[in-house]
Amino acid sequence: KETTYSMGDDAPLAALSERPHPLFNYFKQRFAQVTNPPIDPLREGVVMSLQMTLGRKESIYKVSEKGARLIHLQSPLLNDAEMERIAEFAKPENGGFAQSTLSTRYPLEAGPDGLKKALDALCDDAVAMVRDNVEVLILSDKAADQAILDTTTYIPPLLAVGAVHHRLILEGLRMDTSIVAETGGAWSTHHYACLVGYGANAVHPFLALETVKQWYDTPRTQKMMAAGKIKECTLGKAQENYRTSVENGLLKILSKMGISLLTSYQGAQIFEALGVGTEVIDTCFKGTTSRIGGVGFQDIAKETIMMRPEVADMKMKLINYGFYKPVPASGEYHINSSDLARLLHKAIGMDKKVSAATNRDDLENDGVQPPSVADYEIFKKSLE
């Protein structure tokens, strides 16, 4: 199940943060501003669907056999087995859906300027592939081996999907192909909503699924299952549970706009950008509102490179920047933090030695003694 959050966020916007953020965090979902929920995914789920299709789309005004020649997906989230099954459809006896995989990785030595050049080259390759009758276009940031991983970085998946999507529209080729994002950079419901909202027909989150596998294989998880602390299940079931939680989150997002079908949400761009520059918007997210401007391609490239271990041989862990829960030292700034609580305790003169277990209830003002006369006068007035 997707994590339930309270209203509000005490962390700064991605554009104002001192920490690197995924590009997804610069986009906020829009919703129907009415007092009642436009649609309820729990009680009205029977009229909602996350089914998607892959392949060339024919005109909706012409009923033909070609129009039915599509690969039907029950979910926009694909696992390894389903990716292999889609690859089987490329065979002539299985439909002959021509497919091509384009890498979104580019050399680290190209520097921040390399992102825009790599993006332009990716779009050119995508146009050439579609003109060559490719019906399933896979944009992948997966590295073939460790050497490639160490010497390259990647185009953020949202940037790649948006740029290819709009370039194909400009060339009049968008309906001739489908876009599958094979990425390790998407893991939350918002990430998938952004990818679909900016043109992806499906997403293969290989790293998220691998993370579930590593969690499942740890001795701690196995011991907790054996002790009955968490429900015992297979690896396949654990990965399916992850997919189910994301799907429920997507249904919730659709319901906020009163949309019943994910096919209606796909490419709809129901987002507002906060802190994204004009050049990036015009290239990758044309039509999206971005009132204040912000980061350009170089800035995005720098932030992307910052979110990776420097050397794989050193077994360095990815830094937890604490975007949702405060993390000391290297974490994101939060208004509600242990530092703020400490300052408040000091301001009111809270005695940590006094507690309900001792004699707090017997003391005046529960043992709170402001440290200065001025503070004490303010404190007294607050009690009146």
N, C-alpha and C positions, 0 to 999 in steps of 0.2 A: 504494500500500500504506500502511496505517496505520502511524504511527511507533511503533517498539518502545521501550518505556521499561524501565529497570531497576526492581527492587523498591524501594519507598520514595519519599518525596517530602520534600525538605528545605525546602519553603516552608510558611508557616503556613496553618492552615485559613482559609477565607474569612471566617468569623466573627471571627477574631483578627487579620486582616490590616489594615494601615493603608492599603491601596489598594482602590479600588472593584472589585468582582467581579460577573460575570454571576450571575444567580440560580441557574443550573445548578450553579455551584460549591459551593452550600450543600447539595447532595444527593450522597449516596454510594450506590453500587450495592451491593445485597446479593447474596450468592452462596451456593450450597450448600456447607456446610462439611464436606466429605468429603476423604479423602486422594486419591482418584482423580477425574479429570475426569468430571462427570456425563454429558457428551456431547462428542464431538470434532468440531468443524465441518469439519475437513479430511478425516478418514477416514469420517465418518458424515454428510457433507453431503447425501447423497441423501435423507435423511429430514427435512431442514430446509428451511424455506421462509420468504421475506420477502414473499410475496404478501399484498396487502390488498384490501379491497373498500370501495366507496362506495355509499351509498344506504340506503333504509329496510330494516331487518332484520325479517323475519317470525319467528314462533315456531319454534323448532327442533323442536317436537313436532308440527308440522303441515307435511306435504309439499304444497306448492302451487306454481303457476306464479309467483305473486307473490314467493315466497321466492327464486326464481332471478333476479329482476330486479335486478341489481346491476352496478356498474361494477367490473371486475376490474383490479387494478394488479399489475404484476410486481414493483414496488419501492415502498417507502414514500417514496422521494425522487423528486420530480417536477421536470422541467425546464420551460422556457417552452413548448415545443411540446406537451408532455403536458397542461399547464394549458389550453392552447387547445383541445386535443382533448376534455378533460373539459367545457369550456364548450359544445362542440358537442352534447353529450348532453342539454342543456337543451331542444333543439328537439323538438317532438312526434314528428317522424319518426325521431328517434334515441333515443327512450325517454322523453323528457319528464321528465328528472331536474331538478326545480326547484332553482335555486341562488341563493345570496345571499352577497355579500361585505360583511363588517362591519369597519370600520376600528378598529384598536386605538390610534390616535393621539389625543392630547388636548392642549389648549393649554398652553404653557409657563407662561403667566401664572397658571394655576390653582395652581401651586406643588406642594409635596409632598402636600398634602391632596387634590389633584386626582386622584391615582391611584385611590384607593378609590371616589370618585364615578364616575370613568370606567369602572371595573371593574363596578360595580353597573349602570350604564347599558348596558354591553356585554351583561351577562347578561340584562337585561330585553329587549333587542333580539333576542338569540338565541332566547329563549323565544317571543317574538311571531312570529319568522320560522318556527320549527319548527311552531308551531300553524297557520301559514299554509301548511303542507305543503312547506316547503323541505327538501330531502333532502341537499343538499351545502352545508355552512356553511363559508365561507372566512374565517378570522380573519387580517387583513392589517395589517402595520405599514408597508407601502410608501407613501411620500408621492407624491401625484399630481404635484407640481411643487416647485421650489426654495423658493417662498414658504411652502408648508405645512411643508417640512422645517425651515426656519429658525424657525418660530413654534410648533412642536409638539414634543412628546416622545412616547414610546410606552409602552404597557403591556408589560412583558417577556413574550415569547411563552409561556413556561412558566406564568406567572401567569394569562394570558388563557385558555389551553387548559384548565388545571386548574379555574378558576372556572366557565367555561361548561360543562365536562364534569359537574361536581358539581351545578350548578344544574339542568341538564337531567335528571339522575338524580332530584333532589328533586321535579321537576315530573312525573316519569314519562314523559319524552319522549326519553330518550337513544337508544333503539333506532330512533327515527323519523328520525334524521339522522346524517350523518358530519361530522367536523371535519377541515378541512385548514388547517394553519398555514402561511401565506405570510409568511415572516419573513427579515429580514436579520440577525437576532440569533442564528442557529444556524449552526455551521460544523464542529464536531467530533462524533465518534461519540457521546460522552457526551450532548451536547446533543440529538441525535436520539432517543437512547434515553429521555431524560427526557420529551420531548414525546410520544412514542408511549406510554410507560409511564403518562402521566397523561391519556391520552384521545385524542390525535390519531390519525386514521386515515392521514394522509399529511402530508408536509412539502414545501413549495416554498422551498428556500433560495436565493432570487434573488440575494442579495448574494454568497454563496459562489460561485455559478456565474459571476457577473460578475467576481469576483476572479480566477477561473481564466482568464476571457477576457482580462482586462487583463494577467495574467502571460504569456499566450500571445502577445499582440500586442506586447510590449516588444521593442525591437531586440536586447537582450541574449539573450533566449530564442531568437529567430530565428537569431542568430549561433551559439549553442551547438548548435542543431539542424543548421545548415549545416556546422559543424565536426565533427559526429558525437559531441559530448560528451553529448548527451541524444538519446534516440530521436525521430526525426522523426515527427510525427503531425499530424492536423487538429485544428481547434478542437473539433469535436464529439467526437473521440476523447479529447482532453484532459479535457473535462468528464465524459465517460463513465468515464474512469480515476478521477476524483475520486469519482464515485458508487460505483464498484466498491470503492474503498478503504473508504468508509463502510459499505457493505453487509457487507464482510468483518468490519469491526469490530462491527457489530450481531450478526452470527452468533456472534462470540466472546462477546459479552455474554450472548446467549441460552444459550450452552453452559454458562456458569458456573452457571446455575440449572437446567440439565437440561431447558430448554424447546426444543422443536423448531420451533414455528411462531410467527411474529411476531404473528399474530392472538391467540395465547394470552398474549403479553406485553403487548398493547395494553390499557391501563387497569388493569393488574395492580398498579401502584404498588410495585414491588419496590425500594424505596429507603428510606434513613433520612436525615432532615434533621438537619443540625448547625448550629444557630444561627438557626433560623427561629421566629418568635414564634407564640403560640397563635392569635391572630386570623387570621393568614395561613394557618395550617394548617387551621383550621376552615372557612375560606372556599374555599380553592383546593386543598388537599391532604388532605382529610378521611380519617382513618385512617392517615396516615403518622406514624411515630414521630419525635418531636422532644423529646429528653430534657432539653435545657438551655434551651429557649426561645431568644429572640434577636430578630432584625430584624423590624420591623413594616412596614406599607405605606409610611409616610413615609420610613423608612430605605431601602427598596428604590427608591422614587422618586428619592431623592437620589443613590444610587449609579448609577442608570440615566442620569440627566442628566449626571453627571460623565464618563461614557464617550462623549462626543461633542465634535467641534470646536465652538468657540464661534461662529465666523463662517465661512461657506463661502467668501466672497469673499477671505479671507486665505489660502486654500489650506493651512490648518493640517492637519497629519497627526494621525491618532489616536495617542495615546501607547501605546508598547509597555511594558506594566507588568512584563514579564519573569516571568510566572507559572511558566514552565517552565525558562527559561534566564536566569541573572542578567543584569540590565541596570543599569549604574552610574547613580547619582543618583536618577532617578525610578522605578527598578524595584523589584519586590517583594524583601523580605528573604529571603535564602537562607543556610542554615547553611554549606554548602560554597560559598564565594565567594572572590574574589581578596583581599578584606580579611582573611578568616580565614587564607588561605595566607600572606599578608604577616606577620601576627602570629605564626604558627607559625615562620616563618623567622627572625623577630627574636628569638623566645624561645629558640631553640636556637643562635643566633649564626651562622646560615648566611652564608657569604661568597659573594656573588653573582659575585665575580671569579674564583672557583675553579670549574672544571668538568672533566668527563672529558677534554675536548680539551686541557686544560693539564696540571696536575700533581695533580689531586685524589686519585688513587689512591696517590700517594707520600706524602701527608700523613697525620698522625695523625687518626683519626676522620673521614677524608675532608675535612679542613679545617674541620670544625665547631668553633667556639669559643664556648661560652656567654658572654654579656656580663658576668655577675657571678659572684662566688665561690659564692653560694648556688645559682644555677642550675647551676654547674659540678658541685657536689656531687650535686645531683639527677640531673644528666646521667650522672655516673660510676656511680651506683647503678643507673640504668636499663640500663647496659651489662653489669652483673654477672649 
